[in-house]
Amino acid sequence: MPDMKIDYITWMKNLDRELFKKADIYPLLSSAVDPPIDLLIEHLGLFPTEARDRIDEHYAYGHCRLKENIAARYSTKFENVFTTNGASNGIYLVCRLLLDKGAQVVIESPVYQPLLAAPDFIGCKIACLKRRAPDYLIDFDELNQAITPDTRLVILANPHNPSGTLLSDDYLLKIAETAKAKNKNIRILIDEIYHDFVPGKPKPAALLDNCFITLNSLTKVYGLGIIHCGWVISEKEIIDKLKHLHIIIEGCGSRLLDSFSSLLIEKLDIYLNRSHTLMAENRKILTECIQPLFNQGLMSGAIPSYGCIYFPKISNLADTRTFADELARKYKVYIVPGYFFGEPGHIRMGFGADAKRLRRNTQKFVEAVSVILK
């Protein structure tokens, strides 16, 4: 196991390298749906017939067809969409645009570390907004106390990573009302990278109130991280500024990948249906497999209704780092200790793998936990 004293992002990268193509391991690490390789190959076969036209399309501030397709899918305007090299790139660009050293930021906890890493790297003053088990909702009194007239940005994930809790539109609007009462110019970045798991194509937060900035990508829900397609939805003022910042930092994205992404967006319901079907089956498998741990009182926490990640509490452990290390060393079972999210007594498990592999890995996890915690 890599050194868990380092940050989550580096820890995961090192672990990916260590486990690459190793046999007889039982990973429950990934926070995304498994890549739909067969579908990608099928659609790659369709791409050459349109490649010249799509690649030749206007690309001054991103691929026009791609932005048009994103705008249409999420019921917004072309001018309100900006494409990024995945969601992590979008997080950094938004933070770099809105923040500078010493700026005050409010960030949820537990938190997906990339949401924290960008403002921390910039040198911001960060206030923690606690989201508590078991529901991981936001306390509005605590939100009101955390925000000051000088707070520039609030950063949240919806659904929440790692708990999977979904905040309704009404809940988000109350967050906006609370925040703007302290600072009318405040911005709220909502990481919606799991939002497409929610049935009925819910609208992005950016369409609810101008203070919201929505961030999304094709990685987690669709398993398409390989093409690094992300986007920001916000009011035109923010998008126009992002264009110029993006040119300074990166110049441009990949015309080839963006061209292919523009094709995939048109076929995205195929990928979404696959993910919904897979998650319905996997949620049943996970529920069935971990029930013995609940029966023995070794683990607690509801499996979320949306998404492909689970954040249970391990009973009688204040910090699961040693536990996670023992799982890996003795049993080749790999999970993420909650330490990396600010909840050291928890673990995060990914259940976006194909059903057969998920059952195998989860059963091994249950066997190992029953021995370690007996």
VENWO-V946354 format. One line per field, one symbol per residue. phi: phi as a letter, one per 20 degrees, with the letter a starting at -180 (. if undefined). psi: psi as a letter, one per 40 degrees, with the letter a starting at -180 (. if undefined). Layout:
BEGIN
phi: ???
psi: ???
END
This chain:
BEGIN
phi: .ffeeefgffgffffgffegmfelccecefdcfggegffffgfffefgfdgffffefgbfcoffffffffgffdlcdgfddcecenffffgffffffecbgnfecdcfbgcfggfeffffffnfeddedfddfeeledefffffffedgefebdccdbgfddfnfdefgffffffffffffebfdfdcedfdfdfffffnlfffgfeebffececbaefffdmdffdldcbddafggfffffgfffffecnaeeffffffffffgfdffffffgffffffffffffgffeggfffemebbpffffcnccccfeefmdfbeffgfffgffecldccdffgfdncfedcddeceffgffffgffffgfgfffffdf
psi: hiheeiidddddddddddehfiifighfdheiiihgdddddddddddddedddddeihfdfihddddddddddefaideehhiigidddddddddddeiiheihihhihiihddddddddddfihhhhhhhiiedfahhdddddddhieehdhhhihhihhedehhhiddddddddddddddheeiihhhhfeededhiegiiideedieeihhhiiedddeffddefhiihhaiddddddddddddddeciahddddddddddddeddddddddddddddddddddddedddddefeiihihidiafihgihhhehdheddddddddddefhhihiedeeegeeiihhhfeiidddddddddddddddddde.
END
